[in-house]
């Protein structure tokens, strides 16, 4: 004969399934045993179950957002070499990683500097920190996004495609400089910038400063309008340092010897 306790446990399992409370379904027997042993009041028992479910939901949500963010692996703020980019304030970056003061306002973050200077690493690391702090982020090469938006335009779905990107508090466009000068390509980027203006944030990395953006946006009026919207509410990082990848390769080739911080790197003229 089935015991009443077993029947009650079965009913509870079905109820928790219907209520979509998988964490409580898994943990409640252990919590119940501990509550019986230690004489917990009913309110404490229920609170412990609810807190566990909330924590598990938050963990699952962050994992979903990490999966959709498409961040390059291994790029964290802990692994970023701030000493190699002395013009960047670590304290400022850590403040930006919280997200509250700028993502809520739809402000932008712009990173300029030569290839290999750490722009993509810092952008991805910030994206990771923001996801862990509850924000939704998408990291994409600018050329990849341009191709998708062009396809949407051909299908008369550009407005809908841009609207779908609204779910991301931050859209990271890596390597803007590699967009070609084709009018059709740059115009979709311009429309994206306009659509997110003062609503949703952009983080853009680029090799060229604004003065050379005529190479990206062939129309001067479009260039000025794009820059105006981007910098209206923006933090700008000028990362004009020697290529980290090049410096690392030279130090590896040099081998053991003087400490890297005191070595000099000569280039042929």
One Martini backbone bead per residue (centre of mass of N, CA, C, O) as a GRO file, in nm:
protein
  269
    1UNK     BB    1   0.096   0.037   0.023
    2UNK     BB    2   0.067   0.363  -0.024
    3UNK     BB    3   0.184   0.631   0.113
    4UNK     BB    4   0.097   0.949   0.191
    5UNK     BB    5   0.378   1.071   0.142
    6UNK     BB    6   0.410   0.967  -0.149
    7UNK     BB    7   0.162   1.106  -0.261
    8UNK     BB    8   0.245   1.394  -0.189
    9UNK     BB    9   0.510   1.391  -0.351
   10UNK     BB   10   0.378   1.345  -0.624
   11UNK     BB   11   0.198   1.596  -0.628
   12UNK     BB   12   0.431   1.799  -0.597
   13UNK     BB   13   0.581   1.732  -0.854
   14UNK     BB   14   0.351   1.807  -1.048
   15UNK     BB   15   0.315   2.098  -0.950
   16UNK     BB   16   0.609   2.194  -1.011
   17UNK     BB   17   0.589   2.143  -1.309
   18UNK     BB   18   0.350   2.335  -1.370
   19UNK     BB   19   0.512   2.587  -1.227
   20UNK     BB   20   0.810   2.588  -1.303
   21UNK     BB   21   1.005   2.442  -1.044
   22UNK     BB   22   1.291   2.276  -1.067
   23UNK     BB   23   1.460   2.343  -0.815
   24UNK     BB   24   1.255   2.261  -0.600
   25UNK     BB   25   1.212   1.969  -0.698
   26UNK     BB   26   1.510   1.885  -0.629
   27UNK     BB   27   1.547   2.012  -0.313
   28UNK     BB   28   1.307   1.961  -0.109
   29UNK     BB   29   1.381   1.697   0.042
   30UNK     BB   30   1.635   1.809   0.187
   31UNK     BB   31   1.496   2.053   0.317
   32UNK     BB   32   1.280   1.894   0.472
   33UNK     BB   33   1.471   1.726   0.646
   34UNK     BB   34   1.609   1.969   0.779
   35UNK     BB   35   1.353   2.102   0.894
   36UNK     BB   36   1.271   1.864   1.075
   37UNK     BB   37   1.539   1.843   1.239
   38UNK     BB   38   1.548   2.178   1.312
   39UNK     BB   39   1.263   2.321   1.329
   40UNK     BB   40   1.136   2.479   1.109
   41UNK     BB   41   0.961   2.711   0.999
   42UNK     BB   42   0.760   2.747   0.734
   43UNK     BB   43   0.878   3.020   0.632
   44UNK     BB   44   1.172   2.926   0.610
   45UNK     BB   45   1.130   2.699   0.411
   46UNK     BB   46   1.003   2.869   0.182
   47UNK     BB   47   1.233   3.074   0.154
   48UNK     BB   48   1.457   2.875   0.077
   49UNK     BB   49   1.323   2.774  -0.182
   50UNK     BB   50   1.287   3.049  -0.324
   51UNK     BB   51   1.587   3.134  -0.326
   52UNK     BB   52   1.686   2.896  -0.493
   53UNK     BB   53   1.516   2.947  -0.745
   54UNK     BB   54   1.620   3.232  -0.804
   55UNK     BB   55   1.920   3.157  -0.837
   56UNK     BB   56   1.879   2.956  -1.071
   57UNK     BB   57   1.748   3.152  -1.267
   58UNK     BB   58   1.980   3.351  -1.287
   59UNK     BB   59   2.185   3.147  -1.394
   60UNK     BB   60   2.027   3.067  -1.652
   61UNK     BB   61   2.004   3.349  -1.771
   62UNK     BB   62   2.304   3.409  -1.801
   63UNK     BB   63   2.363   3.169  -1.987
   64UNK     BB   64   2.180   3.256  -2.217
   65UNK     BB   65   2.320   3.534  -2.261
   66UNK     BB   66   2.598   3.416  -2.327
   67UNK     BB   67   2.513   3.251  -2.575
   68UNK     BB   68   2.394   3.508  -2.739
   69UNK     BB   69   2.653   3.705  -2.739
   70UNK     BB   70   2.914   3.591  -2.887
   71UNK     BB   71   3.172   3.574  -2.733
   72UNK     BB   72   3.488   3.566  -2.713
   73UNK     BB   73   3.703   3.365  -2.578
   74UNK     BB   74   3.897   3.466  -2.291
   75UNK     BB   75   3.766   3.763  -2.244
   76UNK     BB   76   3.883   3.949  -1.974
   77UNK     BB   77   3.955   4.172  -1.727
   78UNK     BB   78   4.177   3.998  -1.589
   79UNK     BB   79   4.337   3.953  -1.882
   80UNK     BB   80   4.380   4.249  -1.904
   81UNK     BB   81   4.640   4.480  -2.000
   82UNK     BB   82   4.660   4.785  -1.857
   83UNK     BB   83   4.970   4.852  -1.880
   84UNK     BB   84   4.956   4.865  -2.208
   85UNK     BB   85   4.710   5.095  -2.145
   86UNK     BB   86   4.754   5.383  -1.978
   87UNK     BB   87   4.498   5.559  -2.091
   88UNK     BB   88   4.339   5.347  -1.926
   89UNK     BB   89   4.097   5.324  -1.681
   90UNK     BB   90   4.018   5.083  -1.467
   91UNK     BB   91   3.800   5.223  -1.299
   92UNK     BB   92   3.623   5.303  -1.541
   93UNK     BB   93   3.575   5.020  -1.652
   94UNK     BB   94   3.442   4.902  -1.394
   95UNK     BB   95   3.206   5.101  -1.404
   96UNK     BB   96   3.100   5.015  -1.686
   97UNK     BB   97   3.039   4.710  -1.604
   98UNK     BB   98   2.767   4.776  -1.463
   99UNK     BB   99   2.583   4.994  -1.667
  100UNK     BB  100   2.375   5.193  -1.536
  101UNK     BB  101   2.484   5.493  -1.629
  102UNK     BB  102   2.453   5.416  -1.964
  103UNK     BB  103   2.245   5.201  -2.064
  104UNK     BB  104   1.987   5.351  -1.964
  105UNK     BB  105   2.066   5.600  -2.181
  106UNK     BB  106   2.206   5.503  -2.453
  107UNK     BB  107   2.499   5.500  -2.448
  108UNK     BB  108   2.836   5.519  -2.566
  109UNK     BB  109   3.129   5.324  -2.693
  110UNK     BB  110   3.458   5.425  -2.802
  111UNK     BB  111   3.727   5.258  -2.994
  112UNK     BB  112   4.060   5.361  -3.062
  113UNK     BB  113   4.303   5.200  -3.281
  114UNK     BB  114   4.525   4.991  -3.357
  115UNK     BB  115   4.608   4.699  -3.439
  116UNK     BB  116   4.650   4.507  -3.140
  117UNK     BB  117   4.558   4.712  -2.883
  118UNK     BB  118   4.277   4.577  -2.734
  119UNK     BB  119   3.982   4.638  -2.821
  120UNK     BB  120   3.840   4.360  -2.842
  121UNK     BB  121   3.905   4.262  -2.563
  122UNK     BB  122   3.768   4.490  -2.402
  123UNK     BB  123   3.488   4.461  -2.528
  124UNK     BB  124   3.440   4.164  -2.445
  125UNK     BB  125   3.489   4.199  -2.140
  126UNK     BB  126   3.259   4.395  -2.096
  127UNK     BB  127   3.036   4.213  -2.200
  128UNK     BB  128   3.070   3.994  -1.985
  129UNK     BB  129   3.022   4.171  -1.734
  130UNK     BB  130   2.737   4.263  -1.816
  131UNK     BB  131   2.602   3.990  -1.822
  132UNK     BB  132   2.671   3.923  -1.521
  133UNK     BB  133   2.490   4.199  -1.449
  134UNK     BB  134   2.212   4.154  -1.650
  135UNK     BB  135   2.282   4.206  -1.941
  136UNK     BB  136   2.236   4.253  -2.291
  137UNK     BB  137   2.450   4.104  -2.548
  138UNK     BB  138   2.620   4.177  -2.872
  139UNK     BB  139   2.871   4.020  -3.066
  140UNK     BB  140   3.009   4.171  -3.373
  141UNK     BB  141   3.097   4.183  -3.677
  142UNK     BB  142   3.033   4.424  -3.890
  143UNK     BB  143   3.023   4.262  -4.155
  144UNK     BB  144   2.811   4.054  -4.062
  145UNK     BB  145   2.582   4.253  -4.001
  146UNK     BB  146   2.564   4.386  -4.276
  147UNK     BB  147   2.478   4.135  -4.431
  148UNK     BB  148   2.213   4.089  -4.275
  149UNK     BB  149   2.086   4.370  -4.336
  150UNK     BB  150   2.091   4.346  -4.643
  151UNK     BB  151   1.907   4.103  -4.659
  152UNK     BB  152   1.668   4.242  -4.520
  153UNK     BB  153   1.633   4.461  -4.731
  154UNK     BB  154   1.571   4.276  -4.975
  155UNK     BB  155   1.317   4.159  -4.787
  156UNK     BB  156   1.180   4.401  -4.640
  157UNK     BB  157   1.328   4.370  -4.312
  158UNK     BB  158   1.497   4.593  -4.171
  159UNK     BB  159   1.325   4.707  -3.942
  160UNK     BB  160   1.288   4.431  -3.798
  161UNK     BB  161   1.589   4.365  -3.756
  162UNK     BB  162   1.652   4.614  -3.580
  163UNK     BB  163   1.434   4.560  -3.364
  164UNK     BB  164   1.560   4.288  -3.258
  165UNK     BB  165   1.815   4.446  -3.131
  166UNK     BB  166   1.668   4.576  -2.878
  167UNK     BB  167   1.724   4.344  -2.665
  168UNK     BB  168   1.996   4.486  -2.664
  169UNK     BB  169   2.171   4.698  -2.469
  170UNK     BB  170   2.435   4.587  -2.627
  171UNK     BB  171   2.620   4.667  -2.927
  172UNK     BB  172   2.900   4.506  -3.073
  173UNK     BB  173   3.119   4.669  -3.306
  174UNK     BB  174   3.364   4.514  -3.482
  175UNK     BB  175   3.545   4.667  -3.704
  176UNK     BB  176   3.438   4.922  -3.876
  177UNK     BB  177   3.671   4.974  -4.092
  178UNK     BB  178   3.587   4.704  -4.273
  179UNK     BB  179   3.394   4.860  -4.412
  180UNK     BB  180   3.290   4.947  -4.695
  181UNK     BB  181   3.207   5.207  -4.942
  182UNK     BB  182   2.942   5.101  -4.987
  183UNK     BB  183   2.638   5.242  -4.977
  184UNK     BB  184   2.461   5.000  -4.887
  185UNK     BB  185   2.629   4.924  -4.637
  186UNK     BB  186   2.648   5.198  -4.480
  187UNK     BB  187   2.340   5.259  -4.456
  188UNK     BB  188   2.269   5.038  -4.246
  189UNK     BB  189   2.444   5.152  -4.024
  190UNK     BB  190   2.310   5.426  -4.010
  191UNK     BB  191   2.028   5.314  -3.933
  192UNK     BB  192   2.120   5.182  -3.672
  193UNK     BB  193   2.220   5.433  -3.529
  194UNK     BB  194   1.948   5.585  -3.544
  195UNK     BB  195   1.768   5.370  -3.394
  196UNK     BB  196   1.957   5.379  -3.115
  197UNK     BB  197   1.929   5.662  -3.046
  198UNK     BB  198   1.882   5.711  -2.708
  199UNK     BB  199   1.812   5.384  -2.641
  200UNK     BB  200   2.067   5.217  -2.745
  201UNK     BB  201   2.372   5.072  -2.723
  202UNK     BB  202   2.713   5.130  -2.838
  203UNK     BB  203   3.007   4.939  -2.936
  204UNK     BB  204   3.300   5.070  -3.095
  205UNK     BB  205   3.547   4.956  -3.317
  206UNK     BB  206   3.843   5.138  -3.448
  207UNK     BB  207   4.116   5.247  -3.638
  208UNK     BB  208   3.975   5.509  -3.712
  209UNK     BB  209   3.919   5.815  -3.685
  210UNK     BB  210   3.684   6.042  -3.761
  211UNK     BB  211   3.861   6.186  -3.990
  212UNK     BB  212   3.840   5.884  -4.159
  213UNK     BB  213   3.521   5.820  -4.217
  214UNK     BB  214   3.507   5.870  -4.526
  215UNK     BB  215   3.591   5.564  -4.584
  216UNK     BB  216   3.307   5.457  -4.485
  217UNK     BB  217   3.140   5.723  -4.548
  218UNK     BB  218   3.094   5.863  -4.858
  219UNK     BB  219   2.895   6.051  -4.725
  220UNK     BB  220   2.926   6.341  -4.558
  221UNK     BB  221   2.650   6.369  -4.421
  222UNK     BB  222   2.651   6.083  -4.301
  223UNK     BB  223   2.903   6.113  -4.132
  224UNK     BB  224   2.812   6.350  -3.952
  225UNK     BB  225   2.554   6.212  -3.842
  226UNK     BB  226   2.688   5.965  -3.715
  227UNK     BB  227   2.883   6.110  -3.525
  228UNK     BB  228   2.677   6.279  -3.372
  229UNK     BB  229   2.521   6.035  -3.248
  230UNK     BB  230   2.761   5.888  -3.109
  231UNK     BB  231   2.883   6.148  -2.930
  232UNK     BB  232   2.655   6.269  -2.759
  233UNK     BB  233   2.668   5.981  -2.582
  234UNK     BB  234   3.004   5.941  -2.491
  235UNK     BB  235   3.277   5.718  -2.464
  236UNK     BB  236   3.634   5.767  -2.524
  237UNK     BB  237   3.890   5.550  -2.653
  238UNK     BB  238   4.240   5.601  -2.682
  239UNK     BB  239   4.447   5.328  -2.829
  240UNK     BB  240   4.764   5.442  -2.888
  241UNK     BB  241   4.927   5.154  -2.931
  242UNK     BB  242   5.112   4.904  -2.948
  243UNK     BB  243   5.106   4.604  -3.057
  244UNK     BB  244   5.054   4.332  -2.868
  245UNK     BB  245   5.114   4.106  -3.068
  246UNK     BB  246   5.391   4.216  -3.161
  247UNK     BB  247   5.530   4.233  -2.886
  248UNK     BB  248   5.502   3.934  -2.813
  249UNK     BB  249   5.659   3.821  -3.056
  250UNK     BB  250   5.928   3.965  -2.998
  251UNK     BB  251   5.972   3.852  -2.710
  252UNK     BB  252   5.974   3.555  -2.799
  253UNK     BB  253   6.214   3.582  -2.997
  254UNK     BB  254   6.425   3.693  -2.792
  255UNK     BB  255   6.386   3.592  -2.518
  256UNK     BB  256   6.583   3.574  -2.276
  257UNK     BB  257   6.650   3.868  -2.059
  258UNK     BB  258   6.541   4.142  -2.052
  259UNK     BB  259   6.300   4.299  -1.935
  260UNK     BB  260   6.027   4.398  -2.112
  261UNK     BB  261   5.999   4.688  -1.973
  262UNK     BB  262   6.318   4.754  -2.084
  263UNK     BB  263   6.278   4.710  -2.364
  264UNK     BB  264   6.356   4.758  -2.707
  265UNK     BB  265   6.192   4.854  -3.015
  266UNK     BB  266   6.289   4.816  -3.343
  267UNK     BB  267   6.244   4.987  -3.649
  268UNK     BB  268   6.232   5.002  -3.978
  269UNK     BB  269   6.253   5.268  -4.225
   0.00000   0.00000   0.00000
